[in-house]
Amino acid sequence: MNADERMHKNIIKMNDNKLIAEFMGWNIQNYNELPNNFWNTIREIDFDVDDGYRFHNSWDWLMPVVEKIYLLDAHIDFFRVINFEATYKRVVEFIKEYNKDED
């Protein structure tokens, strides 16, 4: 993968992470403004240089989002295949559809 492809991939992940953070109700300019209750479950986090969010590479970050989605739609099935990347993509897809329905 060349530098342009990596940059494009990182931009997509940054946008998807922002989408997830907004879905979670966070109005965040940077990771220092994460809600206090978030730190109760996550003790030590190495923040990505790009945006500070770790939804794209941490089950600890992604599972609270999955739980919120289950509260909204108990029929959604994330675990046909237990795979982090597939779950992350499904979360992003769900939020995009959810946001379309809200508009």
FIKOL-871455 format. One record per atom (N, C-alpha, C): residue number from 0; atom name; y, z, x. Coordinates in nm, 4 decimals, always signed. Last residue first. Layout:
BEGIN
<seq=NUM&atom=CA&y=Y&z=Z&x=X>
...
This chain:
BEGIN
<seq=102&atom=N&y=+1.1558&z=+0.9778&x=-3.2971>
<seq=102&atom=CA&y=+1.2817&z=+0.9004&x=-3.3105>
<seq=102&atom=C&y=+1.3006&z=+0.8412&x=-3.4455>
<seq=101&atom=N&y=+0.9023&z=+1.0803&x=-3.3053>
<seq=101&atom=CA&y=+1.0139&z=+1.1723&x=-3.3300>
<seq=101&atom=C&y=+1.1457&z=+1.0984&x=-3.3527>
<seq=100&atom=N&y=+0.7435&z=+0.8688&x=-3.2297>
<seq=100&atom=CA&y=+0.7315&z=+0.9180&x=-3.3668>
<seq=100&atom=C&y=+0.8478&z=+1.0098&x=-3.4041>
<seq=99&atom=N&y=+0.8171&z=+0.8532&x=-2.9597>
<seq=99&atom=CA&y=+0.8442&z=+0.7394&x=-3.0500>
<seq=99&atom=C&y=+0.8415&z=+0.7855&x=-3.1944>
<seq=98&atom=N&y=+0.7139&z=+1.0972&x=-2.8665>
<seq=98&atom=CA&y=+0.8585&z=+1.0767&x=-2.8666>
<seq=98&atom=C&y=+0.8987&z=+0.9590&x=-2.9548>
<seq=97&atom=N&y=+0.4398&z=+1.0435&x=-2.8909>
<seq=97&atom=CA&y=+0.5004&z=+1.1543&x=-2.9669>
<seq=97&atom=C&y=+0.6508&z=+1.1344&x=-2.9774>
<seq=96&atom=N&y=+0.4116&z=+0.8394&x=-2.7008>
<seq=96&atom=CA&y=+0.3864&z=+0.8139&x=-2.8440>
<seq=96&atom=C&y=+0.4520&z=+0.9209&x=-2.9316>
<seq=95&atom=N&y=+0.4773&z=+0.9900&x=-2.4705>
<seq=95&atom=CA&y=+0.5526&z=+0.8686&x=-2.5044>
<seq=95&atom=C&y=+0.5345&z=+0.8338&x=-2.6510>
<seq=94&atom=N&y=+0.2788&z=+1.1880&x=-2.4814>
<seq=94&atom=CA&y=+0.4196&z=+1.2257&x=-2.4940>
<seq=94&atom=C&y=+0.5048&z=+1.1045&x=-2.5293>
<seq=93&atom=N&y=+0.0430&z=+1.0356&x=-2.4436>
<seq=93&atom=CA&y=+0.0635&z=+1.1124&x=-2.5654>
<seq=93&atom=C&y=+0.2118&z=+1.1427&x=-2.5864>
<seq=92&atom=N&y=+0.0865&z=+0.9322&x=-2.1829>
<seq=92&atom=CA&y=+0.0731&z=+0.8423&x=-2.2983>
<seq=92&atom=C&y=+0.1005&z=+0.9166&x=-2.4292>
<seq=91&atom=N&y=+0.0848&z=+1.1736&x=-2.0366>
<seq=91&atom=CA&y=+0.2050&z=+1.0895&x=-2.0382>
<seq=91&atom=C&y=+0.2018&z=+0.9943&x=-2.1578>
<seq=90&atom=N&y=-0.1810&z=+1.2555&x=-2.0869>
<seq=90&atom=CA&y=-0.0680&z=+1.3408&x=-2.1238>
<seq=90&atom=C&y=+0.0586&z=+1.2567&x=-2.1354>
<seq=89&atom=N&y=-0.3214&z=+1.0454&x=-1.9675>
<seq=89&atom=CA&y=-0.3332&z=+1.0673&x=-2.1135>
<seq=89&atom=C&y=-0.2200&z=+1.1552&x=-2.1648>
<seq=88&atom=N&y=-0.2569&z=+1.0821&x=-1.6983>
<seq=88&atom=CA&y=-0.2154&z=+0.9590&x=-1.7664>
<seq=88&atom=C&y=-0.2195&z=+0.9763&x=-1.9173>
<seq=87&atom=N&y=-0.3817&z=+1.3342&x=-1.6601>
<seq=87&atom=CA&y=-0.2378&z=+1.3183&x=-1.6394>
<seq=87&atom=C&y=-0.1866&z=+1.1941&x=-1.7135>
<seq=86&atom=N&y=-0.6501&z=+1.2614&x=-1.7051>
<seq=86&atom=CA&y=-0.5849&z=+1.3594&x=-1.7925>
<seq=86&atom=C&y=-0.4336&z=+1.3473&x=-1.7820>
<seq=85&atom=N&y=-0.6920&z=+1.0844&x=-1.4927>
<seq=85&atom=CA&y=-0.7063&z=+1.0371&x=-1.6303>
<seq=85&atom=C&y=-0.6378&z=+1.1316&x=-1.7280>
<seq=84&atom=N&y=-0.6541&z=+1.2607&x=-1.2755>
<seq=84&atom=CA&y=-0.5655&z=+1.1444&x=-1.2919>
<seq=84&atom=C&y=-0.5712&z=+1.0914&x=-1.4353>
<seq=83&atom=N&y=-0.8666&z=+1.4516&x=-1.3167>
<seq=83&atom=CA&y=-0.7252&z=+1.4884&x=-1.3168>
<seq=83&atom=C&y=-0.6350&z=+1.3696&x=-1.3459>
<seq=82&atom=N&y=-1.1258&z=+1.4432&x=-1.5402>
<seq=82&atom=CA&y=-1.0717&z=+1.3788&x=-1.4217>
<seq=82&atom=C&y=-0.9217&z=+1.4022&x=-1.4249>
<seq=81&atom=N&y=-1.3711&z=+1.4430&x=-1.7428>
<seq=81&atom=CA&y=-1.2879&z=+1.5453&x=-1.6792>
<seq=81&atom=C&y=-1.2475&z=+1.4925&x=-1.5427>
<seq=80&atom=N&y=-1.3739&z=+1.2417&x=-2.0140>
<seq=80&atom=CA&y=-1.4034&z=+1.2396&x=-1.8710>
<seq=80&atom=C&y=-1.3118&z=+1.3424&x=-1.8074>
<seq=79&atom=N&y=-1.3043&z=+1.3559&x=-2.2462>
<seq=79&atom=CA&y=-1.4190&z=+1.2655&x=-2.2471>
<seq=79&atom=C&y=-1.4688&z=+1.2486&x=-2.1044>
<seq=78&atom=N&y=-1.0889&z=+1.5343&x=-2.2688>
<seq=78&atom=CA&y=-1.1982&z=+1.5642&x=-2.1788>
<seq=78&atom=C&y=-1.3233&z=+1.4806&x=-2.2023>
<seq=77&atom=N&y=-0.8914&z=+1.5071&x=-2.4493>
<seq=77&atom=CA&y=-0.8580&z=+1.4796&x=-2.3102>
<seq=77&atom=C&y=-0.9816&z=+1.4767&x=-2.2228>
<seq=76&atom=N&y=-0.8524&z=+1.4176&x=-2.7642>
<seq=76&atom=CA&y=-0.9615&z=+1.4511&x=-2.6731>
<seq=76&atom=C&y=-0.9249&z=+1.4098&x=-2.5314>
<seq=75&atom=N&y=-0.6898&z=+1.5437&x=-3.0522>
<seq=75&atom=CA&y=-0.6829&z=+1.4651&x=-2.9290>
<seq=75&atom=C&y=-0.7909&z=+1.5119&x=-2.8323>
<seq=74&atom=N&y=-0.6862&z=+1.7149&x=-3.2629>
<seq=74&atom=CA&y=-0.7890&z=+1.6114&x=-3.2623>
<seq=74&atom=C&y=-0.7896&z=+1.5267&x=-3.1353>
<seq=73&atom=N&y=-0.4723&z=+1.8827&x=-3.2634>
<seq=73&atom=CA&y=-0.6011&z=+1.9394&x=-3.2214>
<seq=73&atom=C&y=-0.7106&z=+1.8345&x=-3.2122>
<seq=72&atom=N&y=-0.1650&z=+1.8523&x=-3.1860>
<seq=72&atom=CA&y=-0.2668&z=+1.7584&x=-3.2336>
<seq=72&atom=C&y=-0.4033&z=+1.8033&x=-3.1832>
<seq=71&atom=N&y=-0.0145&z=+2.0712&x=-3.1075>
<seq=71&atom=CA&y=+0.0472&z=+1.9684&x=-3.1911>
<seq=71&atom=C&y=-0.0558&z=+1.8772&x=-3.2560>
<seq=70&atom=N&y=-0.1903&z=+2.2145&x=-2.9513>
<seq=70&atom=CA&y=-0.1251&z=+2.2830&x=-3.0635>
<seq=70&atom=C&y=-0.0617&z=+2.1830&x=-3.1597>
<seq=69&atom=N&y=-0.2514&z=+2.0213&x=-2.7588>
<seq=69&atom=CA&y=-0.3553&z=+2.0644&x=-2.8526>
<seq=69&atom=C&y=-0.2961&z=+2.1378&x=-2.9723>
<seq=68&atom=N&y=-0.0043&z=+2.0227&x=-2.6238>
<seq=68&atom=CA&y=-0.0449&z=+1.9032&x=-2.6984>
<seq=68&atom=C&y=-0.1545&z=+1.9386&x=-2.7982>
<seq=67&atom=N&y=-0.0167&z=+2.2743&x=-2.5045>
<seq=67&atom=CA&y=+0.0887&z=+2.2465&x=-2.6034>
<seq=67&atom=C&y=+0.0513&z=+2.1248&x=-2.6877>
<seq=66&atom=N&y=-0.2361&z=+2.2318&x=-2.3310>
<seq=66&atom=CA&y=-0.2423&z=+2.3340&x=-2.4363>
<seq=66&atom=C&y=-0.1372&z=+2.3098&x=-2.5438>
<seq=65&atom=N&y=-0.1265&z=+2.0378&x=-2.1615>
<seq=65&atom=CA&y=-0.2429&z=+2.0040&x=-2.2436>
<seq=65&atom=C&y=-0.2554&z=+2.1043&x=-2.3589>
<seq=64&atom=N&y=+0.0668&z=+2.1998&x=-2.0426>
<seq=64&atom=CA&y=+0.1086&z=+2.0826&x=-2.1210>
<seq=64&atom=C&y=-0.0047&z=+2.0409&x=-2.2141>
<seq=63&atom=N&y=-0.0870&z=+2.3845&x=-1.9034>
<seq=63&atom=CA&y=+0.0008&z=+2.4315&x=-2.0118>
<seq=63&atom=C&y=+0.0510&z=+2.3175&x=-2.1005>
<seq=62&atom=N&y=-0.2172&z=+2.1965&x=-1.7185>
<seq=62&atom=CA&y=-0.2896&z=+2.2591&x=-1.8292>
<seq=62&atom=C&y=-0.2001&z=+2.3218&x=-1.9365>
<seq=61&atom=N&y=-0.0411&z=+2.1116&x=-1.5126>
<seq=61&atom=CA&y=-0.0740&z=+2.0219&x=-1.6231>
<seq=61&atom=C&y=-0.1381&z=+2.0925&x=-1.7420>
<seq=60&atom=N&y=-0.0148&z=+2.3150&x=-1.3231>
<seq=60&atom=CA&y=+0.1044&z=+2.2636&x=-1.3905>
<seq=60&atom=C&y=+0.0676&z=+2.1873&x=-1.5175>
<seq=59&atom=N&y=-0.2786&z=+2.3531&x=-1.2467>
<seq=59&atom=CA&y=-0.1986&z=+2.4681&x=-1.2896>
<seq=59&atom=C&y=-0.0727&z=+2.4248&x=-1.3629>
<seq=58&atom=N&y=-0.3560&z=+2.1030&x=-1.1545>
<seq=58&atom=CA&y=-0.4087&z=+2.1482&x=-1.2838>
<seq=58&atom=C&y=-0.3257&z=+2.2656&x=-1.3360>
<seq=57&atom=N&y=-0.1391&z=+1.8878&x=-0.9966>
<seq=57&atom=CA&y=-0.1806&z=+2.0272&x=-1.0059>
<seq=57&atom=C&y=-0.2301&z=+2.0599&x=-1.1472>
<seq=56&atom=N&y=-0.0166&z=+1.6383&x=-0.9782>
<seq=56&atom=CA&y=-0.1207&z=+1.6721&x=-0.8815>
<seq=56&atom=C&y=-0.1663&z=+1.8174&x=-0.8868>
<seq=55&atom=N&y=+0.1756&z=+1.5888&x=-1.1692>
<seq=55&atom=CA&y=+0.0903&z=+1.4768&x=-1.1296>
<seq=55&atom=C&y=-0.0182&z=+1.5143&x=-1.0293>
<seq=54&atom=N&y=+0.3281&z=+1.8184&x=-1.1912>
<seq=54&atom=CA&y=+0.2404&z=+1.7822&x=-1.3019>
<seq=54&atom=C&y=+0.1372&z=+1.6773&x=-1.2602>
<seq=53&atom=N&y=+0.5076&z=+1.9284&x=-1.0168>
<seq=53&atom=CA&y=+0.3726&z=+1.9039&x=-0.9670>
<seq=53&atom=C&y=+0.2758&z=+1.8668&x=-1.0789>
<seq=52&atom=N&y=+0.8513&z=+1.8772&x=-0.9258>
<seq=52&atom=CA&y=+0.7476&z=+1.8970&x=-1.0257>
<seq=52&atom=C&y=+0.6120&z=+1.8609&x=-0.9674>
<seq=51&atom=N&y=+1.0241&z=+1.8057&x=-0.7211>
<seq=51&atom=CA&y=+0.9934&z=+1.9463&x=-0.7410>
<seq=51&atom=C&y=+0.8832&z=+1.9724&x=-0.8418>
<seq=50&atom=N&y=+1.0727&z=+1.5425&x=-0.6548>
<seq=50&atom=CA&y=+1.1404&z=+1.5971&x=-0.7724>
<seq=50&atom=C&y=+1.1115&z=+1.7447&x=-0.7980>
<seq=49&atom=N&y=+0.9968&z=+1.4845&x=-0.3712>
<seq=49&atom=CA&y=+1.0635&z=+1.3909&x=-0.4613>
<seq=49&atom=C&y=+1.1374&z=+1.4589&x=-0.5761>
<seq=48&atom=N&y=+0.8621&z=+1.6811&x=-0.2372>
<seq=48&atom=CA&y=+0.9956&z=+1.6483&x=-0.1893>
<seq=48&atom=C&y=+1.0707&z=+1.5669&x=-0.2939>
<seq=47&atom=N&y=+0.6919&z=+1.9181&x=-0.4339>
<seq=47&atom=CA&y=+0.7035&z=+1.7835&x=-0.3805>
<seq=47&atom=C&y=+0.8466&z=+1.7589&x=-0.3385>
<seq=46&atom=N&y=+0.6387&z=+2.2566&x=-0.3428>
<seq=46&atom=CA&y=+0.7066&z=+2.1565&x=-0.4242>
<seq=46&atom=C&y=+0.7091&z=+2.0222&x=-0.3546>
<seq=45&atom=N&y=+0.3737&z=+2.4542&x=-0.3510>
<seq=45&atom=CA&y=+0.4454&z=+2.3696&x=-0.2563>
<seq=45&atom=C&y=+0.5087&z=+2.2582&x=-0.3375>
<seq=44&atom=N&y=+0.3526&z=+2.7672&x=-0.4956>
<seq=44&atom=CA&y=+0.3584&z=+2.6238&x=-0.5192>
<seq=44&atom=C&y=+0.4328&z=+2.5584&x=-0.4046>
<seq=43&atom=N&y=+0.2014&z=+3.0515&x=-0.6067>
<seq=43&atom=CA&y=+0.2479&z=+2.9838&x=-0.4866>
<seq=43&atom=C&y=+0.2405&z=+2.8344&x=-0.5096>
<seq=42&atom=N&y=+0.1667&z=+3.1233&x=-0.8863>
<seq=42&atom=CA&y=+0.2162&z=+3.2148&x=-0.7837>
<seq=42&atom=C&y=+0.2748&z=+3.1431&x=-0.6627>
<seq=41&atom=N&y=+0.1808&z=+3.0727&x=-1.2162>
<seq=41&atom=CA&y=+0.1786&z=+2.9976&x=-1.0912>
<seq=41&atom=C&y=+0.2442&z=+3.0811&x=-0.9832>
<seq=40&atom=N&y=+0.2108&z=+3.2460&x=-1.4243>
<seq=40&atom=CA&y=+0.0802&z=+3.1834&x=-1.4050>
<seq=40&atom=C&y=+0.0699&z=+3.1088&x=-1.2732>
<seq=39&atom=N&y=+0.4699&z=+3.3398&x=-1.4061>
<seq=39&atom=CA&y=+0.3632&z=+3.4361&x=-1.4313>
<seq=39&atom=C&y=+0.2261&z=+3.3765&x=-1.4041>
<seq=38&atom=N&y=+0.6426&z=+3.1289&x=-1.3868>
<seq=38&atom=CA&y=+0.6007&z=+3.1908&x=-1.2614>
<seq=38&atom=C&y=+0.4918&z=+3.2959&x=-1.2824>
<seq=37&atom=N&y=+0.7004&z=+3.0756&x=-1.6503>
<seq=37&atom=CA&y=+0.6201&z=+2.9788&x=-1.5755>
<seq=37&atom=C&y=+0.5635&z=+3.0419&x=-1.4491>
<seq=36&atom=N&y=+0.8760&z=+3.2658&x=-1.7333>
<seq=36&atom=CA&y=+0.7356&z=+3.2832&x=-1.7702>
<seq=36&atom=C&y=+0.6446&z=+3.1839&x=-1.6990>
<seq=35&atom=N&y=+1.1246&z=+3.1618&x=-1.6423>
<seq=35&atom=CA&y=+1.0633&z=+3.2781&x=-1.5760>
<seq=35&atom=C&y=+0.9154&z=+3.2923&x=-1.6081>
<seq=34&atom=N&y=+1.1530&z=+2.8033&x=-1.6108>
<seq=34&atom=CA&y=+1.1504&z=+2.9251&x=-1.6922>
<seq=34&atom=C&y=+1.0773&z=+3.0393&x=-1.6216>
<seq=33&atom=N&y=+1.3234&z=+2.6663&x=-1.3253>
<seq=33&atom=CA&y=+1.2040&z=+2.6759&x=-1.4084>
<seq=33&atom=C&y=+1.2072&z=+2.8058&x=-1.4893>
<seq=32&atom=N&y=+1.5315&z=+2.6222&x=-1.1532>
<seq=32&atom=CA&y=+1.5655&z=+2.6597&x=-1.2901>
<seq=32&atom=C&y=+1.4436&z=+2.6639&x=-1.3826>
<seq=31&atom=N&y=+1.4436&z=+2.5233&x=-0.9177>
<seq=31&atom=CA&y=+1.4868&z=+2.6630&x=-0.9170>
<seq=31&atom=C&y=+1.5191&z=+2.7135&x=-1.0576>
<seq=30&atom=N&y=+1.3991&z=+2.2514&x=-0.9521>
<seq=30&atom=CA&y=+1.2874&z=+2.3434&x=-0.9731>
<seq=30&atom=C&y=+1.3272&z=+2.4901&x=-0.9709>
<seq=29&atom=N&y=+1.6847&z=+2.1195&x=-1.1357>
<seq=29&atom=CA&y=+1.5997&z=+2.1324&x=-1.0180>
<seq=29&atom=C&y=+1.4966&z=+2.2426&x=-1.0416>
<seq=28&atom=N&y=+1.7639&z=+2.0828&x=-1.3935>
<seq=28&atom=CA&y=+1.8256&z=+1.9983&x=-1.2923>
<seq=28&atom=C&y=+1.7454&z=+2.0043&x=-1.1628>
<seq=27&atom=N&y=+1.6122&z=+2.0946&x=-1.7062>
<seq=27&atom=CA&y=+1.6105&z=+2.1352&x=-1.5661>
<seq=27&atom=C&y=+1.6807&z=+2.0327&x=-1.4792>
<seq=26&atom=N&y=+1.5149&z=+2.2094&x=-1.9719>
<seq=26&atom=CA&y=+1.6369&z=+2.1348&x=-1.9415>
<seq=26&atom=C&y=+1.6701&z=+2.1693&x=-1.7972>
<seq=25&atom=N&y=+1.2008&z=+2.2041&x=-2.1181>
<seq=25&atom=CA&y=+1.2791&z=+2.2422&x=-2.0020>
<seq=25&atom=C&y=+1.3997&z=+2.1512&x=-1.9885>
<seq=24&atom=N&y=+1.0190&z=+2.1413&x=-2.3089>
<seq=24&atom=CA&y=+1.1395&z=+2.2108&x=-2.3514>
<seq=24&atom=C&y=+1.2278&z=+2.2550&x=-2.2366>
<seq=23&atom=N&y=+0.8087&z=+1.9846&x=-2.2500>
<seq=23&atom=CA&y=+0.7830&z=+2.1286&x=-2.2465>
<seq=23&atom=C&y=+0.9072&z=+2.2101&x=-2.2841>
<seq=22&atom=N&y=+0.9372&z=+1.7420&x=-2.2468>
<seq=22&atom=CA&y=+0.8448&z=+1.7712&x=-2.3563>
<seq=22&atom=C&y=+0.8154&z=+1.9203&x=-2.3651>
<seq=21&atom=N&y=+1.0643&z=+1.7661&x=-1.9981>
<seq=21&atom=CA&y=+1.1453&z=+1.7649&x=-2.1209>
<seq=21&atom=C&y=+1.0596&z=+1.7963&x=-2.2429>
<seq=20&atom=N&y=+0.8361&z=+1.7499&x=-1.8340>
<seq=20&atom=CA&y=+0.9218&z=+1.8694&x=-1.8311>
<seq=20&atom=C&y=+1.0079&z=+1.8777&x=-1.9563>
<seq=19&atom=N&y=+0.7459&z=+1.4892&x=-1.8966>
<seq=19&atom=CA&y=+0.6632&z=+1.6051&x=-1.9281>
<seq=19&atom=C&y=+0.7477&z=+1.7316&x=-1.9314>
<seq=18&atom=N&y=+0.9614&z=+1.3377&x=-1.7948>
<seq=18&atom=CA&y=+0.9221&z=+1.3254&x=-1.9351>
<seq=18&atom=C&y=+0.8406&z=+1.4471&x=-1.9782>
<seq=17&atom=N&y=+0.9427&z=+1.4082&x=-1.5258>
<seq=17&atom=CA&y=+1.0625&z=+1.4454&x=-1.6018>
<seq=17&atom=C&y=+1.0330&z=+1.4411&x=-1.7513>
<seq=16&atom=N&y=+0.6966&z=+1.2865&x=-1.4663>
<seq=16&atom=CA&y=+0.7113&z=+1.4317&x=-1.4539>
<seq=16&atom=C&y=+0.8327&z=+1.4817&x=-1.5312>
<seq=15&atom=N&y=+0.7681&z=+1.0172&x=-1.5062>
<seq=15&atom=CA&y=+0.6658&z=+1.0784&x=-1.5912>
<seq=15&atom=C&y=+0.6744&z=+1.2309&x=-1.5852>
<seq=14&atom=N&y=+0.9563&z=+0.9873&x=-1.2998>
<seq=14&atom=CA&y=+0.9970&z=+0.9683&x=-1.4393>
<seq=14&atom=C&y=+0.8975&z=+1.0315&x=-1.5353>
<seq=13&atom=N&y=+0.7889&z=+1.0365&x=-1.0789>
<seq=13&atom=CA&y=+0.9072&z=+1.1208&x=-1.1019>
<seq=13&atom=C&y=+0.9523&z=+1.1096&x=-1.2461>
<seq=12&atom=N&y=+0.6041&z=+0.8262&x=-1.1072>
<seq=12&atom=CA&y=+0.5590&z=+0.9655&x=-1.1201>
<seq=12&atom=C&y=+0.6764&z=+1.0591&x=-1.1452>
<seq=11&atom=N&y=+0.7789&z=+0.6069&x=-1.0630>
<seq=11&atom=CA&y=+0.7066&z=+0.6200&x=-1.1900>
<seq=11&atom=C&y=+0.6613&z=+0.7644&x=-1.2099>
<seq=10&atom=N&y=+0.8547&z=+0.6627&x=-0.7999>
<seq=10&atom=CA&y=+0.9566&z=+0.6598&x=-0.9055>
<seq=10&atom=C&y=+0.8909&z=+0.6750&x=-1.0423>
<seq=9&atom=N&y=+0.6086&z=+0.6337&x=-0.6668>
<seq=9&atom=CA&y=+0.6752&z=+0.7642&x=-0.6707>
<seq=9&atom=C&y=+0.7816&z=+0.7707&x=-0.7797>
<seq=8&atom=N&y=+0.5655&z=+0.3577&x=-0.7020>
<seq=8&atom=CA&y=+0.4702&z=+0.4540&x=-0.7586>
<seq=8&atom=C&y=+0.5337&z=+0.5928&x=-0.7694>
<seq=7&atom=N&y=+0.7825&z=+0.2585&x=-0.5532>
<seq=7&atom=CA&y=+0.7721&z=+0.2285&x=-0.6962>
<seq=7&atom=C&y=+0.6791&z=+0.3289&x=-0.7656>
<seq=6&atom=N&y=+0.7117&z=+0.3536&x=-0.2990>
<seq=6&atom=CA&y=+0.8357&z=+0.3984&x=-0.3608>
<seq=6&atom=C&y=+0.8315&z=+0.3751&x=-0.5119>
<seq=5&atom=N&y=+0.4711&z=+0.2114&x=-0.2579>
<seq=5&atom=CA&y=+0.4705&z=+0.3582&x=-0.2613>
<seq=5&atom=C&y=+0.5954&z=+0.4119&x=-0.3296>
<seq=4&atom=N&y=+0.5737&z=-0.0512&x=-0.2581>
<seq=4&atom=CA&y=+0.4763&z=-0.0111&x=-0.3601>
<seq=4&atom=C&y=+0.4690&z=+0.1407&x=-0.3725>
<seq=3&atom=N&y=+0.7376&z=-0.0392&x=-0.0317>
<seq=3&atom=CA&y=+0.7962&z=-0.0682&x=-0.1630>
<seq=3&atom=C&y=+0.7031&z=-0.0261&x=-0.2762>
<seq=2&atom=N&y=+0.5492&z=+0.0091&x=+0.1741>
<seq=2&atom=CA&y=+0.6534&z=+0.1084&x=+0.1436>
<seq=2&atom=C&y=+0.7158&z=+0.0853&x=+0.0074>
<seq=1&atom=N&y=+0.2150&z=-0.0925&x=+0.0665>
<seq=1&atom=CA&y=+0.3344&z=-0.0985&x=+0.1501>
<seq=1&atom=C&y=+0.4406&z=+0.0000&x=+0.1011>
<seq=0&atom=N&y=-0.1169&z=+0.0000&x=+0.0856>
<seq=0&atom=CA&y=+0.0000&z=+0.0000&x=+0.0000>
<seq=0&atom=C&y=+0.1241&z=+0.0000&x=+0.0909>
